[in-house]
Amino acid sequence: MSENSPAGAIRLDGPPRDAGSDVDIYRAIRRRRMHRKFKPEPPDRAALETLAWAAGRAPMGGGQLVRRIIVVDDPNIVELIAKVTPSWLNDAPALIAICTDLEVAETKMGYLGRDIISQLDAGAAAQNVALAAVALELGTCFCRSANDVAVQAILELPDTVRPDVLIAVGHPAPTPSKPISLAPRIVYHNRWGEPWRPE
Ligand SMILES: Cc1cc2nc3c(=O)[nH]c(=O)nc-3n(C[C@H](O)[C@H](O)[C@H](O)COP(=O)(O)O)c2cc1C
């Protein structure tokens, strides 16, 4: 890392290239769901690191280094986050917070970068984590905190770092959470209202 790298900057290698997984991308998309019931033991550090690597592989608007990833497996901190987050409707033993350095986002990309592009980046990172979790036989649940100030205090984030998505992570409980809804998706062709017709 260069002297100018932000504190904590690290290169994660991710899983070895030959670390085969029988989960192909379509299968991962099909199996991905939001889990709310987990076993109490947290995923091991190697698995959490792979998820952090997956988050870091997601695109960032303007190629700017706005994303900050915090891996949390301290049960006291997870419990505190759950307490201050009314929509934390799960019992995961670990979480990954995808955050944005607002100073960098605003300096490099203005308000669009701070308010919009960086939130899209965070969503892309979260989805990478959710899909990689399927390959690791882990479960995830996204959570958008309604109380950034409390989350900032618990994770000791600077005021200029926004927690965009909290991703609950754990081993799914034996009784699985509901699979995703198979309601029809709304897809148009070329223009609004023109239905997409499968060939
Ligand atoms: C941006 C975003 C924020 C979400 N926030 C929460 C949340 O705060 N709490 C929660 O339990 N689920 C949250 N979810 C999960 C959705 O409610 C979930 O996608 C929905 O229950 C459907 O689940 P499925 O994708 O497994 O079908 C969030 C999902 C997204 C994409």
PDBQT file of the ligand as one rigid body, heavy atoms in Angstrom, charges set to zero:
ROOT
HETATM    1  C1  LIG A 201     -32.070  -1.650   0.177  1.00  0.00    +0.000 C 
HETATM    2  C2  LIG A 201     -32.728  -2.726   1.005  1.00  0.00    +0.000 A 
HETATM    3  C3  LIG A 201     -32.975  -2.493   2.341  1.00  0.00    +0.000 A 
HETATM    4  C4  LIG A 201     -33.562  -3.481   3.123  1.00  0.00    +0.000 A 
HETATM    5  N1  LIG A 201     -33.745  -3.239   4.444  1.00  0.00    +0.000 NA
HETATM    6  C5  LIG A 201     -34.246  -4.227   5.213  1.00  0.00    +0.000 A 
HETATM    7  C6  LIG A 201     -34.367  -4.038   6.606  1.00  0.00    +0.000 A 
HETATM    8  O1  LIG A 201     -34.095  -2.969   7.137  1.00  0.00    +0.000 OA
HETATM    9  N2  LIG A 201     -34.808  -5.072   7.348  1.00  0.00    +0.000 N 
HETATM   10  C7  LIG A 201     -35.112  -6.289   6.797  1.00  0.00    +0.000 A 
HETATM   11  O2  LIG A 201     -35.476  -7.197   7.522  1.00  0.00    +0.000 OA
HETATM   12  N3  LIG A 201     -35.049  -6.486   5.459  1.00  0.00    +0.000 NA
HETATM   13  C8  LIG A 201     -34.595  -5.484   4.678  1.00  0.00    +0.000 A 
HETATM   14  N4  LIG A 201     -34.445  -5.697   3.334  1.00  0.00    +0.000 N 
HETATM   15  C9  LIG A 201     -34.837  -6.978   2.781  1.00  0.00    +0.000 C 
HETATM   16  C10 LIG A 201     -36.119  -6.862   1.997  1.00  0.00    +0.000 C 
HETATM   17  O3  LIG A 201     -37.171  -6.594   2.851  1.00  0.00    +0.000 OA
HETATM   18  C11 LIG A 201     -36.220  -8.196   1.287  1.00  0.00    +0.000 C 
HETATM   19  O4  LIG A 201     -35.586  -8.049   0.067  1.00  0.00    +0.000 OA
HETATM   20  C12 LIG A 201     -37.603  -8.678   1.121  1.00  0.00    +0.000 C 
HETATM   21  O5  LIG A 201     -37.980  -9.169   2.373  1.00  0.00    +0.000 OA
HETATM   22  C13 LIG A 201     -37.666  -9.783   0.080  1.00  0.00    +0.000 C 
HETATM   23  O6  LIG A 201     -36.777 -10.797   0.422  1.00  0.00    +0.000 OA
HETATM   24  P1  LIG A 201     -36.117 -11.701  -0.719  1.00  0.00    +0.000 P 
HETATM   25  O7  LIG A 201     -35.227 -10.780  -1.498  1.00  0.00    +0.000 OA
HETATM   26  O8  LIG A 201     -35.414 -12.787   0.010  1.00  0.00    +0.000 OA
HETATM   27  O9  LIG A 201     -37.285 -12.159  -1.513  1.00  0.00    +0.000 OA
HETATM   28  C14 LIG A 201     -33.896  -4.719   2.540  1.00  0.00    +0.000 A 
HETATM   29  C15 LIG A 201     -33.642  -4.945   1.192  1.00  0.00    +0.000 A 
HETATM   30  C16 LIG A 201     -33.057  -3.969   0.430  1.00  0.00    +0.000 A 
HETATM   31  C17 LIG A 201     -32.782  -4.251  -1.026  1.00  0.00    +0.000 C 
ENDROOT
TORSDOF 0
